[in-house]
Amino acid sequence: MADQVIAPVSVPVNKTTDAVTGVSLTAANDGVITPVSDKMVVILYDAGGAGGTVLIKAGTEGALSGQGDITVTLGAGETKAICVESARVKALSGTDKGKIRLDASANTTAWAYAL
């Protein structure tokens, strides 16, 4: 399984960002975000047209990581946004130290924005 880097975009107050390209995820490759703030907005789009799920994996050793993975269910062609806290989903140890991991069950396009 190959990791796909989802580079977070910082959104300035009262300004727009440059054009942003989503990152393609499949059941064979995970998305990995290195957060640049404690709260991130993750946008997920069902690119395959058949729906699916994306697990935002619980972090390790974080104050809220014991709450477990976050499951986002996407209907066919659907787009959803979720604000995640690093205390719940950022790994603090292991090979993913400092990262947030997304595990998609189907073709999904993902973006990450720092608040």
C-alpha positions as a LaTeX table, in Angstrom:
\begin{tabular}{lrrr}
\hline
Residue & $x$ (\AA) & $y$ (\AA) & $z$ (\AA) \\
\hline
Met1 & 0.00 & 0.00 & 0.00 \\
Ala2 & 1.49 & 3.35 & $-1.05$ \\
Asp3 & 0.88 & 6.54 & 0.91 \\
Gln4 & $-0.43$ & 9.62 & $-0.90$ \\
Val5 & 0.66 & 12.90 & 0.70 \\
Ile6 & $-2.20$ & 15.36 & 1.19 \\
Ala7 & $-0.44$ & 18.69 & 1.70 \\
Pro8 & $-2.53$ & 20.94 & 3.94 \\
Val9 & $-3.37$ & 24.39 & 2.63 \\
Ser10 & $-3.40$ & 27.29 & 5.07 \\
Val11 & $-6.44$ & 29.48 & 4.55 \\
Pro12 & $-5.72$ & 33.14 & 5.30 \\
Val13 & $-8.43$ & 35.26 & 6.90 \\
Asn14 & $-10.40$ & 37.30 & 4.36 \\
Lys15 & $-8.32$ & 36.00 & 1.45 \\
Thr16 & $-8.61$ & 33.16 & $-1.00$ \\
Thr17 & $-6.12$ & 30.38 & $-1.51$ \\
Asp18 & $-4.41$ & 29.56 & $-4.76$ \\
Ala19 & $-6.00$ & 26.82 & $-6.85$ \\
Val20 & $-5.93$ & 23.54 & $-4.96$ \\
Thr21 & $-5.70$ & 20.07 & $-6.49$ \\
Gly22 & $-7.18$ & 17.12 & $-4.63$ \\
Val23 & $-5.27$ & 13.91 & $-3.97$ \\
Ser24 & $-6.63$ & 10.60 & $-5.27$ \\
Leu25 & $-7.07$ & 7.80 & $-2.75$ \\
Thr26 & $-8.14$ & 4.21 & $-3.40$ \\
Ala27 & $-8.54$ & 1.07 & $-1.34$ \\
Ala28 & $-4.89$ & 0.34 & $-2.23$ \\
Asn29 & $-3.37$ & 3.59 & $-0.99$ \\
Asp30 & $-3.84$ & 5.68 & 2.15 \\
Gly31 & $-3.79$ & 9.44 & 2.44 \\
Val32 & $-1.37$ & 11.00 & 4.90 \\
Ile33 & $-1.59$ & 14.56 & 6.21 \\
Thr34 & 1.10 & 16.29 & 8.25 \\
Pro35 & $-1.05$ & 18.84 & 10.08 \\
Val36 & 0.12 & 22.43 & 10.36 \\
Ser37 & $-2.46$ & 23.40 & 12.99 \\
Asp38 & $-4.43$ & 21.71 & 15.77 \\
Lys39 & $-7.63$ & 21.75 & 13.70 \\
Met40 & $-7.86$ & 20.72 & 10.07 \\
Val41 & $-10.78$ & 20.63 & 7.66 \\
Val42 & $-10.69$ & 17.56 & 5.43 \\
Ile43 & $-12.81$ & 17.59 & 2.27 \\
Leu44 & $-13.70$ & 14.18 & 0.80 \\
Tyr45 & $-15.30$ & 13.55 & $-2.59$ \\
Asp46 & $-16.52$ & 10.18 & $-3.90$ \\
Ala47 & $-14.63$ & 10.18 & $-7.20$ \\
Gly48 & $-15.65$ & 6.63 & $-8.14$ \\
Gly49 & $-19.36$ & 7.38 & $-8.25$ \\
Ala50 & $-20.36$ & 4.33 & $-6.20$ \\
Gly51 & $-19.96$ & 5.65 & $-2.67$ \\
Gly52 & $-17.73$ & 4.30 & 0.05 \\
Thr53 & $-16.19$ & 5.10 & 3.40 \\
Val54 & $-13.09$ & 6.90 & 4.59 \\
Leu55 & $-11.64$ & 6.10 & 8.00 \\
Ile56 & $-9.72$ & 8.91 & 9.61 \\
Lys57 & $-7.58$ & 6.77 & 11.86 \\
Ala58 & $-7.35$ & 7.50 & 15.58 \\
Gly59 & $-3.99$ & 8.85 & 16.62 \\
Thr60 & $-1.67$ & 7.29 & 19.13 \\
Glu61 & $-1.33$ & 8.59 & 22.68 \\
Gly62 & $-3.30$ & 11.79 & 22.01 \\
Ala63 & $-5.67$ & 13.17 & 24.64 \\
Leu64 & $-8.71$ & 12.18 & 22.53 \\
Ser65 & $-7.30$ & 9.24 & 20.55 \\
Gly66 & $-9.18$ & 6.76 & 22.75 \\
Gln67 & $-12.39$ & 7.88 & 21.03 \\
Gly68 & $-11.32$ & 5.79 & 18.04 \\
Asp69 & $-11.41$ & 6.19 & 14.28 \\
Ile70 & $-13.78$ & 8.61 & 12.57 \\
Thr71 & $-15.84$ & 7.02 & 9.79 \\
Val72 & $-17.05$ & 9.27 & 6.96 \\
Thr73 & $-19.62$ & 7.61 & 4.69 \\
Leu74 & $-19.89$ & 9.04 & 1.17 \\
Gly75 & $-22.85$ & 8.43 & $-1.09$ \\
Ala76 & $-22.39$ & 8.18 & $-4.86$ \\
Gly77 & $-20.79$ & 11.41 & $-6.10$ \\
Glu78 & $-21.10$ & 13.00 & $-2.67$ \\
Thr79 & $-18.72$ & 15.54 & $-1.09$ \\
Lys80 & $-18.37$ & 15.97 & 2.68 \\
Ala81 & $-16.23$ & 18.12 & 4.96 \\
Ile82 & $-15.11$ & 17.29 & 8.48 \\
Cys83 & $-13.12$ & 19.33 & 10.99 \\
Val84 & $-10.68$ & 17.10 & 12.89 \\
Glu85 & $-8.62$ & 17.81 & 16.00 \\
Ser86 & $-5.05$ & 16.61 & 16.13 \\
Ala87 & $-5.62$ & 15.47 & 19.75 \\
Arg88 & $-7.85$ & 12.72 & 18.36 \\
Val89 & $-6.31$ & 11.77 & 15.02 \\
Lys90 & $-2.61$ & 12.68 & 14.97 \\
Ala91 & $-0.12$ & 9.91 & 15.73 \\
Leu92 & 2.32 & 10.88 & 18.47 \\
Ser93 & 4.51 & 7.80 & 18.12 \\
Gly94 & 5.40 & 5.02 & 15.69 \\
Thr95 & 6.02 & 5.19 & 11.95 \\
Asp96 & 3.19 & 7.72 & 11.47 \\
Lys97 & 4.47 & 10.09 & 14.19 \\
Gly98 & 3.17 & 13.60 & 13.48 \\
Lys99 & 0.73 & 12.45 & 10.79 \\
Ile100 & $-2.99$ & 11.90 & 10.23 \\
Arg101 & $-3.89$ & 8.76 & 8.22 \\
Leu102 & $-6.94$ & 8.36 & 5.94 \\
Asp103 & $-8.00$ & 4.92 & 4.76 \\
Ala104 & $-10.47$ & 4.98 & 1.83 \\
Ser105 & $-12.56$ & 1.97 & 0.78 \\
Ala106 & $-13.13$ & 3.30 & $-2.75$ \\
Asn107 & $-11.91$ & 5.97 & $-5.17$ \\
Thr108 & $-11.94$ & 9.22 & $-3.22$ \\
Thr109 & $-10.43$ & 12.66 & $-3.74$ \\
Ala110 & $-9.20$ & 14.42 & $-0.61$ \\
Trp111 & $-8.12$ & 17.94 & 0.35 \\
Ala112 & $-6.88$ & 19.29 & 3.71 \\
Tyr113 & $-7.16$ & 22.85 & 4.98 \\
Ala114 & $-5.59$ & 24.35 & 8.10 \\
Leu115 & $-7.77$ & 26.64 & 10.20 \\
\hline
\end{tabular}
